[in-house]
Amino acid sequence: MVKKRKIPERKCVITSEMKPKKDLIRIVRNKEGEVFVDSSGKKNGRGAYLSKDLTVILQAEKTNALNRHLDADVDPSIYEELKKLVGGTTNE
């Protein structure tokens, strides 16, 4: 019998859905208070996860959810980077 490896799951801070880590984008705040997108998923710091979905990212931007979760000011450029990652256009 082959033991199936457990797939690490994390919760999207907007939808509250549990999803495999690879289906989410991690945003990190490090000790210096810098907030950035962590594409490797391995950087040190407080992480928040968002689904790879443009509507979720727009919702996070509108509600400032990341500011609350990471307890830091999230620069608008972070949201721009997230939108590019999911293939959304930034001209509204």
WOKATA-V326256 format. One record per helix or strand of 2 or more residues. SS is the DSSP state (alpha for helix, beta for strand). FROM is the first residue (numbers start at 1). TO is the last residue. If there is no record, write none. Layout:
SS&FROM&TO / SS&FROM&TO
This chain:
beta&9&12 / beta&18&20 / alpha&21&23 / beta&24&29 / beta&35&38 / beta&46&51 / alpha&54&63 / alpha&65&70 / alpha&76&85
